[in-house]
Amino acid sequence: MRAAVATAQYADTPLRGLALREWPDPEPAPGWTRVELRAASLNPHDLWTLRGVGHPAERIPIVLGCDGAGVTEDGREVVIHPVLGDANRGGGDLTLDPQRALMSETLDGTLAEHVLVPDQMLVDKPAALSFAEAACLGVAWGTAYRMLFTRAGVRAGSRVLVQGGNGGVASAAIALAASSGARVYATARTEEKRRFARACGATAVFDSGARLPERVDVVVETIGAATWSHSLKSLRPGGTVVIAGATSGTAPDADLARIFYQQLRVVGSTGCTLSEFEALLRTVEASGVRPQLETIGFDDIPAGFARMLSGEVLGKLVVEF
């Protein structure tokens, strides 16, 4: 089968280690299911693997791709829950399992014609979703769902700021928060990205660092150092900043005085549990909210990753097989 494979790791030129090549077709095994992929989305995690960040060299080569949707050999249409872990090791929460992993970390990933996954990682695809839409949901939308509703407690009437509203997790957070009845503000650096954030459901979108019309209950933070000060200043006393990434740096000025004096909550979040993923699918199906996506072909994968590196992508890039 054809697959997008990480063959080497280069910190500064990650695409040098990407190859579209023939790869052994996975053989079925007890407790595992082979899925014929119909769609799989590109994620920044794939670029981290190619850079050698968080992915040891001894696990190279490996097929890239963290999430996808397809059909099993008995005709079942499925979406892959991308987190492999043991809830018992995580005190009942597999995202807290110290040995948890995403697809493409310890198992071959989804940027291939077929993938073999443990049975418990497969969820029925809602009929209302296309394969391309379903293939967006595992990493980006699952992360956003847990950030908003499990970790930060967003509900109808909440005021939410999403920093950098054009990325996969950020645009998902805008859409999900808005569909829940929250008032959503977002920031973006260009007018094109501000228009995109509004299209995702933001009430208003501002330039990065701009003063908001009001303080918010929750800030969704995936950027880190570049937006951290603005995130804290935008919170009401007692508000929450929930973090699932730090693409601009992990060590900002913490501003501890503001945190303790205004009794702010700083909450980390990673991935989502299987039950949260199933709830996300029900939410998307019932609300009618859909990912903003662009489809590409298998041969366009290198160009897609190049666009991600340049910051040109709005929403999700999805490979259709």
Secondary structure, DSSP 4 states (H G I P E B T S, - for coil): -EEEEE----SS-GGGGEEEEE-PPPPP-TTEEEEEEEEEE--HHHHHHHHTSSS-GGG-SEE--S-EEEEETTS-EEEE--EE--TTTTTT-GGG-TT-EETTTSS--SSBSEEEEEGGGEEEPPTTS-HHHHTTIIIIIHHHHIIIIIIS---TT-EEEESSTTSHHHHHHHHHHHHTT-EEEEE-SSHHHHHHHHHHT-SEEE-TTPPPSS-EEEEEE-S-TTTHHHHHHHEEEEEEEEES--TT-S-----HHHHHHTT-EEEE--S--HHHHHHHHHHHHHH-----EEEE-GGGHHHHHHHHHHT---SEEEEE-
